């Protein structure tokens, strides 16, 4: 497997509870590489992202055991604006659907931004702050 073409800069702790845990782990592994954390005798998978973790559990461990998360979204900050495009492309290639193609925009701050919906209904935002003009 080749190295991923982006660097995760930041993400706050996010946990997803998925009905089809095997397919979800396969999707996220395709994009982010193998998980770096699991616990003995537990079904959970963790990916280190910047200074925190993305954790995936089976839906049986969550509060809505009969469905995937509804209206769940998390944002990944990358290191440079071109990595927004690279991560967007990797997510689409892995099976996500386009939400907003990469573009420079302003939402609270100037940023390069895109978003996709993963195959399980989770919205993934990808962004990188843009420098301020003098």
Secondary structure, DSSP 4 states (H G I P E B T S, - for coil): -PPPSS-EEE---EEEEESSHHHHHHHHHHHH-S-SB--TTS-EEEEEETTEEEEEEEGGGSS-TTS--SSEEEEEEESSHHHHHHHHHHHHHHT-EEEEEEEEEESSSEEEEEEEE-TTSEEEEEEEEPPPP-
